[in-house]
Structure formats: structure tokens, C-alpha cells
């Protein structure tokens, strides 16, 4: 069975909801792993996977996500986790309310000691107020393009139709099907 490595139960929920709808069951390896500091999510995601490949003897994937705010020169980007737990949404609003922003997710799949990456981005803007108690992290302050509500006001199913994570996951799923990996999991 394919394993997802993440400490974040919201990620697990969004990812398993999507893959289960495609009849793909996943195993949740709930653990925190060390992440290097780098300028982009691709490098962080790949580095973490390579380190974990020495410890996990089965097919697995993980993902790294960042919020890039245009008026803050792309900050917090790869520092999104640290900024969320220190500065927090209220202070982000004070600094960047109304600014364009995007989420980027990079999935790395480790399959037979090879690494494959799939990314997804979602454009939008920082809201004027915190709104909604669904989702997690930056969701209550992020309004996707073509939407009139924050992602904190969206159910998992609604968010999964448009999100950065969903776009990356769709590519992962296609790769699994096209390479007949699904039957060997
Ligand atoms: P793992 O590394 O264990 O998977 P994490 O929560 O640390 O879990 P990230 O480093 O990828 O995951 O996340 C960086 C930050 O961005 C973190 O504070 C998340 O809460 C936030 N975040 C990630 N995905 C998000 C999403 O879809 N919506 C809103 N915030 C998100």
C-alpha cells in the first residue's frame, strides 16, 4: 500500500478523501520530519524524501506547501510553517491584506528508490478579515481567484475541487495509473 508521510491530519484528510474517491487506499505514516531551509518547495520536498527513503522500505509520498504573498516579495513561501506558528494569520492580514498571493504544493513520490515530483498552484488574494473555521493554516485568510469566500469557508470536497494540493494530486494519480503502479501497491 502507498504511504503518505505527514504530521498534519488536515493534509491527510484532504489527500485521502481525493484518492479514496479514485479507489486508492493510502496508509498514513503520521510523523514529523526535518526540513532543510531552501528557496523553494521543490528542493525541500525532494530533500525530505531522499532522507526518509533511507528509513522507509515501501512506496511513499510526502508534500511540502507554501503560501507566496506578492506584496511581501513571496514571503513566507518556504517558511510558511514557521510563520504560521509565530506571526500567525492576524499579523499577516495587517501586513498584506488585499495582496495577490498563491499556494504551491510539491508532492514527491518515492517509488523503487526513484523520486518523482508533481506540483500544483492556486492563485488568489489575502482577505480583509479572518473568515471561516473549516480547512486549516492560512485557509481563513485566502480567497482563491473566481471565488467570493475564503478557503476557511469551504468544505474539504469544495476545496478539493480547486486547490493546489488537488492539482498536484491529480498529476500523482495519473502517473500511478499510467505507469501501472496502482496494481503493485
Ligand atoms: P508536514 O510537513 O508534516 O506535512 P506541515 O503542516 O508542517 O506538515 P507544510 O510545511 O507543508 O506542512 O505547511 C506549511 C504551512 O502552510 C503550515 O503552517 C500549514 O498549516 C500551511 N498550509 C499547508 N497547506 C495549506 C493549505 O492547503 N491551506 C492553508 N494552509 C496550508
Boltz pocket constraint, residues with backbone or C-beta under 6 A from the ligand:
constraints:
  - pocket:
      binder: B
      contacts: [[A, 5], [A, 6], [A, 7], [A, 8], [A, 11], [A, 31], [A, 32], [A, 33], [A, 63], [A, 64], [A, 65], [A, 66], [A, 67], [A, 80], [A, 81], [A, 82], [A, 84], [A, 85], [A, 135], [A, 136], [A, 137], [A, 138], [A, 139], [A, 163], [A, 165]]
      max_distance: 6.0
